[in-house]
Amino acid sequence: MVTFPPNMTATKYSGYFWDVFEQQLYSLKPSGELRKMLCRWNYFMDGKYSSNGVQGYQISVNSVSKFYTLNELRKLKLKDSIVPYKR
């Protein structure tokens, strides 16, 4: 069983967890380690160039690159979740 700190909540993408108090995204590695991700600016949203950019995280879901914005993550609330463990 994996136990997370009480301030972590699961995101809609498996393997990614949001620290609600620290406002930081973490990825869960196969070894069970939580690794802090780097926040980046994205100037291309919905195929359009934005001069001010949007802050967020570049993640990979089933080998497809996605951009998870800070606005989406900040809406997450604390809740318990179960992480499936595969051997």
Secondary structure, DSSP 8 states (H G I E B T S, - for coil): -----TTEEE-SSTTEEEETTTTEEEEE-TTS-EEE---EEEEEETTEEEEEEEEEEEEEETTEEEEEEHHHHHT------------
